[in-house]
Amino acid sequence: MKRKLRFVSVILLVVLLFTACSSKEDAEVDKKQEVTDTTDQEEAKDKEENRKEEGDDDDKPKEKITLKYLYPLTGEALLIVENDLNNALIMPIVEEKTNVHMDFIHLPEGNGGEVYNLMLATNDLPDIITHGAGLPAGYPGGGDKAIEDGVFLRLNELVDEYAPNFKQLMEEDDDLRKDIVTDEGNIWGIPMVDIEAQKPFTGPIVRIDILEELNLDLPETINEWYEALKKIKNEKGIEVPFNLVPSGIPADNAFIGAYGVNGSFFHVNNEVKYGPIEPGYKEYLTEMNKWYKEGLIAEDFAEWDGEKRMQYFITGKTVASAHGQWIFEPWRKESNDPNFLINAAPYPSLVKGEKPHFRQGNTRMRNYHTAITTECEYPERAMEWIDFFFSDEGSLLANYGIEGETYVKDGDTYKYTDLVIDNPEGVSANVAYSKYSYNHGAFLRDINRAFQLYADYEMEAWDIWEDSADTAYVMPNIQLTLEENKEFDEIMEEVGGYVSQKRIEFITGEFPLDKFDEYVDNIKQMGIDRAIKIQQDALDRYNER
């Protein structure tokens, strides 16, 4: 008989953490003695077959069951549902449709990862776990390791039989399928999936009103940016025209992408490269060094935090950077300048009309993987519950809530009511999702729901960024083995620290650019070629999925 879950209070869990860490290795040894690679899978299959033999067919009302669900929810989102997602408006409807009651577990903000690790160490697991949003993005060692360790169920067979809606999505989109399955062909978690891939929501930004005042067009090339920034500094007296982030590489490889490289690993026609040792990387550093010497970048940019960067924008001391579209309106409202207007600029290239192959990009697979543990007595019912959110009815409920209360239908579109947009809790609509629709986890998300939360000019930014660059060189959702990951991390711990330090020194001139070859030799000695090989092997496996 399946052992009963041992759930203790969060306070006790946190206290136990300090003792559990010292005994984690012993717990894992005991676990391997108790659970083989396939025992839990076979037990679940036997239970499923027994229930079928007893007449549990589709025509009979399903027995009401309760499942325990570790669902990360913190901060304002947790407060507006009064510390239990069952208080969200749609949950009673989901329960009625599925005849499954979810006993939600929400962990304290800040130590969700620690408590989750303690649950793993003590074999004290709920039936369902959603990763991300305060919990680790996945199982230590990856989904295949979770299945091998007997912690998470392999979901392939459950998807085949109990998740027709989710199964159809994978069958219709091979890229989506490749992002979901592991190198060994396993489905370890059901992710959030977008109906269509979301457009880029970060990229170069600039004060449009300043450009218009100086009769400047939106810059499209690196040289046009250089000339515009010089004019802004000399004629407008802007203290720091370009707001470079402390890392020295703007968000999502804006600007550096013009040189055909990024600040990490990328691929060209499936050949993996490491950006910081490529010739294009030196060209980027040379340009930034020029901007730095001419006062277009702050002398102490490497020491700035996000608050200082924002203050320089809203007080008119800087005009350009790379950031997300969500800051446009909040920063405009914070500014005392009635003309203040930030909008997107194209990802710049070296040659006008060419497209860089790096930008912020999204796949339909949006993470938030939801796993079913081997502790689950009703895995088929858990999978049916998850799959409900991928049906037409469940997806509409998750995205928009209840017609007439949280949304109204206008032709083929759905519009939120003031209950969501101007909710009585006084929180942003993105937070209100948690109470009036569904915020994260496994469901079929309609990204169009976000459009009505932003001004028209903010939404134009998505098209500007998408049309000006592509993601041809960006690495896909590769997966390293446990052994590869350990070796890779050891190499990159040394390489990453050295590269970050020298990047700043190259830009400021503290380390001369004529020593770039010496810098590359040092990185080679640290084992970067082996790290590239590990990434290459993982990319090859991904392409074979």
N, C-alpha and C positions, 0 to 999 in steps of 0.2 A: 504493500500500500504506500502510496506517495506520501512523503513526509510533509508535515504541515509547515507553511511559511512561518518564519519567526520574525515578525516585524516588531521592533522596539521603538521607543520614542526617539525623535531626532536628537534630543539632548543626550540620551544614553549612547546613541550611535557615535556622536562626536567624541564623547568621553572614551568610548571603546577604541576609537581610531588610534589612540596613542599606544594601546597595548596590542591591537591587531597588527600594526605594522611589523612588530618584532616577531610575530608568529605567522606572518603571511606565507613564508616559504613552507612551514609545516602544514598549513591549511591546504596549500596547493598540492603537496605530496599526498595528503589524505584524500583530496578530491580525485586525483588521478587513480588512486587505489579503488575508489568507490565507483567511478564512472568511466566506462570505456568510450571509445570514439562514437559508438553507434547505439549504446544501450537506451539512452533517453529517446532517441528518434524511434527506436523499435517499440518502446513502451507506448509512446504517443500514437503510433500507427495501430497497435493492438487495441488501444482504447477506442480509437475511431472506428475500427472494424467491428468491435463488440457492440458499440452503440448502433451501427447500421444493422447488425443482425437482430437487435432488439426492436427494430422498426422505427428508428429515428429518421424518417424520410422527409422530403421537402414539403409534403402536403400537411404534415402535422405541425401545430404551433410548437415552437421551440421552447424548451424549458428555460425559465428565468434563471440566469446565473450571474455571479459577481466575479469580476476579475480585478486584480490589483495592477495599477498602471502608474509607473514612475514617469510623470510628465513635468518637464521643467517649466516653471512659471514663477517669476519673481517680480519684485518692485511694484510699480503701479498696476501692472496687469494682474498680479496676484491679489492686490487689495480690492480691485473693483469686482472680483468674483468672491470676495469674502473668504479668501484662503482655500477655496475648493472650486475646481472647474465645473463641478456639477451645478453650481449656481449660474453658470453661463446660460443664456437664453435658449440655445439650441440643444443643450444636453438632454433635457427630458424628452425631446422629440427623437433624438438619436436612440435613447434607451427604449422608447416605445417601438421604434422601427426594428430594432435588433434583438430586443428582449435581453440585453446585456447591461448590467449596471456596472459602472466603473468606479472602483474605490481609488480615487486619485491620490497620489503621493507627491507633494510639492516640497522640495528641499529648501533650506534657508539659503538666501543669496550669499554668495561668496565661498561657500564650502560644499556645494553640490558635488563637485568632483571628488572630494575627499570621502564623503559619505557613500557615493557610488562605488568607489574603490573598496571601501570597507564591506559593502554588500557582496562584492565579488569575492573578497578574501574569506568571508564567513559563510558563503553559499546561501545568503539570506536575500533571495531575489524575488521581485514581483513577477507577475505574469508577462507584462509588456513594459518596454522601456523605449522612450524617445530620446535620441541623442541630440546634443547641441543645446543652445540657449541656456548655458549654465552647466550643462553636463559635458563630459568629453565627447568629441565628435564621433568616437567609435570605441570599439573594444581594444585594449592593449594588444598589439600584434596584428590587428585587423580582423575582419569578419570571418575569414577562413579559420583563423586561430580560435575564435570564439566557438565556432562549430566543432572544431577538433577537440577543444577542451570540454565539450559537453555543457556549455553555458547558454548559447543561443541555438535555436533550432535552424536547420537548413529549411528555407521556406519554399524552395522550388515546387515541391509536390503539393504543398498547401495552396500555393498560388494557382497551380494547374486546376485544382478541384474546387477551391473555395473563394477564389478572387477573380472572377471572370472579367470584371471591369479593368482591374490593374493588369491582368494578363493581356488583354486586348491592346492596351497602350504599348506594352513592350513589343508585341508582335507587329505593330504598325510603325514603329520607329526603331530602327536598328541602332542608331546612335544612342538613343535612350537606354536600350537594352545593354549596350556595352558599358555605359556608365553605371548601371545598377549591379550587374553580375561581377563577381570577383574573377581573378585570373584562373581559379579552379572551377569556375562555372557556377558558383553558389550565389544564391540570393540570401544575404544575411539580415537585411533590413529593408522595409518598405519606405522609400523616401517621399518627401513632398515632390510633386511633379507639376510643372507649369503646363497649361493648355498649349501655350506657345512660348518659346524662349523669351525671357525679358530682355529688352534693349539695354544698352549700357547706361548706367546712371551716375558715372563719374567720368571726369576728363578735364581738359584745360578750361579754366574760367577766367573772366576778365570783366572789369567795370565798363560796360557798354557806354554809359553816359560820358565817361572820360574819353573814350575813343571818338565818340561823336563830337565832343567839344573841340577835339584837336583835328577833326576831319580825317580820322584814320579808319581804314577798313579793318575788318577782322583779319588778323594775321593768319596765314596758312602755311608758311614755311619758317624754318628756324631763323633765316636771315630777316624775314619780315618781322618776326617777333623782336629780334635784336634792335632793328631800326625803330620800331614802335616804342619799345621800352626806353631807348635813349631819348626819344622826343618827349615822352611822358615825364621823364626825370628832368630834362633840361628846360622844357617849356612850361610844365605844370608844377615843377618843384616837388614831385612826389618823392618821399624819403627812400622808400624801398620798392621800386616798381614791381619786381618779381619776388614773390614770397616762396622761397625754396624751403622744402621740408628738411628737418634735421638729418634725415638719411642721405640727402643729396640726390634722391631720385623721386620726382613727383609721382603722385598716386597713379597706379595702374600703368606705369611706364610711359606716361605722357612725356614728350620731348625726347627722352633717351631712345624711344622707339623709332624716331626718325633716322637713327643711325644703324638700324637693322639688328639691334641687340636689346637686351633687358638687363636687369641687375641680378639675374639668377640663371636658371636652366631654361632653355628653349629648344625648339627643333626646327630645322629647315629640311623639308621633304623627308621627315622621319629620322633625320640625323641629329642627335642631341649635341648641343653646344652649351658652354658656360659663358654667359655674357661678359663678366668682368675680366676675362683674359682675351677677348676678341678685339681686333683693330677698331671696330666701331665704338667700342667703349672708351678707348683713348680719345677718339674724336669728340665724343660727348663731353668728356672731362675737360678737354681743351676749350670747348665753347663755354662751359660753365665757369672755367677759370677766367676767361675773358670778361664775362658778365660780372663776375665777382670783383675783378680788379677795377672795373669801371663803375662800381657802386650800384649796379642794378640788383644785386643780391645783398642782404644784410651781412655785415661783417661777422656777426656772431650767430648766423642762422642755425648752426648746429646745436645751439643751446635753447632755441625757442620751443615753447610748448603750444598746444592747441589754443589755449586762451589768448596768448599773446598774438598769435597769427590772426585770430578773429578780431581782436581789438585793433590791430593795424588796418584791417580791411574796413571796419565800420567807422573808423576815424579818418579815413582818407589818406593813410600813410603808405598804402600798398594797393595795387590794382589787379594783379594777376597771380594765378597759381594753378593747381589742379585739385579739384575737390568734388563732392557730390552735389547733385542738383537740389537735395533737400535743405541746403543752407541758404538758398537764394532769398526766400521770403523772410525767414527769421533774421538774417543779417540786415536785410533792407529795413525791417521794422526797428532793429536796434540802432540803426544809423540816424543821426540828426540831419543828414543831408536829404532834402526832398527829391533830389535828382538821382539818388543812389539806385543803381540797377546793375546787378550781376547777371550774366548769362554765359552760356557755353561758347567756347571757341573750338574750331576743329583741332583734332590731333595733328600737330604740325609734321611736315615732311621736309626733306632736304630740297626736293624738286617739286615745284608747284604742279598739282594734279596727281602726284603719286600718293599712294596710301601706305602708311606704316602698317606693319603686320602685328602690332601689339596695341591692345586697348583693353579696357574693362569689358569682359564678356560673360555671358551666362549660358548655361545649358538648361535643358528642360528639367534635368535632375537637380533638385535644390537642397540635397542633404536632409537634415532632420530625420535620419534613418530610425525607423521604429522596428525594434526587434521583439520577437516572441521568445521567451526564455524556456529552458527545459523544465522549469518549475511549473509551467502552465498545464493544468489538467484538461483544459478545453482549447487546444491550439486551433482547431478548425473554427470554433466560434470566435476566437480572437481574430482570426484572419477574415472572417465574414464581417466583423465589426469594422476592421480597417478598410476593407474593400467597399463598404457602404459609402465612404467619403470619396470614392472614385466613380460612383454612379452619377447619373445626371441629377437625380434628386439630392443625393448626399453632397455633391460638389456645390450645387446651388445653395444649399443650407449652410455649408462651411464658408463659402465666399461672401454671402450677402445676408444670411440670417432668415428672418421670417417676413414674408410679403405682407405689406401693410403696416408693419411695425418698424422694421429696420431698413426696408427698401421698398421701392415701387418700381414697376416695370414700365419702361418708356420705349415702345417699339421692341427692338431687339436688345436693348440695353437695360441695365439695372442701376438704379440710382439710390444711394443711401438717403434715408430720412435724417432729420436733425437729431434723432435719437443717437445716431452714430457720429455725424459730422459735428454737432454741437451738443454733445452728450451731457447729461446732468452731473456726471462725475467730474466734468471739467478737465478731462485728459484728451490727448491727441487721438485722432481717429485710429492711428496705428495701434495705440494701446487699447482703445475701445473694442478692437477686433476680438480680444479675449473674452469679452462679455457678450457681444452681440453677433459674432460669427465665429471664426476659428482663426487662430493666429499662426500656429506652426504645428509641425507634426506631419503625418502621412495623409495628404489629401490632394485632390486635383485643383490646383490654384488658378484662378483667373486673374492675371496680372492687371487686366483692365480695371479691376476694382480700385486700384491705387490712383488711376488717372484723375478721378473726381476730387482727390485730396489736394491737388496742386493747381496753381494758376496755369493758364495756357502757355505763357512764355517759358515756364519751368518745364513743361512737357516737350517743348520744342528742343530742349537740350538733348534729349535722348536721341532724336533723329540726327542732330548735328554730329554727335559723337559716333553714332553707328555709321553714318555715311562717309566719315572722313578717315576711317581706319578699319582694319579687320583683325581677326585673331589667328591668322594662318600659322604663326610661329609659336603660339601659346601651347604649353604642354597640356594634354588632356588629363583625365582622371586616372592616372597611373597608380599602381599599388606595389609597394616594396614588401618583400618577405620579411619575417622577423629578423633573420640573420642579416639580410641586406640593410634593413633599417638601422640596425645597431652599428654596422660598419660605416654606413653613410653618415650617420650622426657624429661618429667619432672624427671622421675626416672634416665634415663641414663645421664642426664647432671651432676648429682652428682656422680653417679657411675663411669662414664667415666673419669672424672677429677681425682678422687681418684686412680683408677686403673693405669692411665698413670703415675701419680706421684710415686706411689709405685713400679711400674715396674722398673723405673730407679734406685730407691733407693735399690731395691733388687739386681739388677745387680752390682751396685757399692759397695754394702755392707753397705750402710748408714742405711738401715733398715734390720735387721738380718732375715735370712730365717727361723729361728726357731719361728718367729712370724707370719708365714704364716696363721695358723689357726685363729689367732686374726684378721688378715687382711680379711679373708673370712667372719668371723662373722660380721665385720663392713659393708661389702658389702651386706650381708643378711639383715641387719638392714635398709639399704638404699632402700630395696624393689626389689632386683634383682629377687626374685622368681616370683613376679608379672610380671616383664618384660619378663621373660622366658615364662610365661603362655601366654602373649600377642603374642609372637613370635610363640608359639605352636599352638594357635588358628588360626593364619594366615597361618601357614604351613598346618594345617588340611584343611582349606578352599581351599588352592592351590591344594592339592591332590584330592579334590572333583570336581575341575573344569571340 
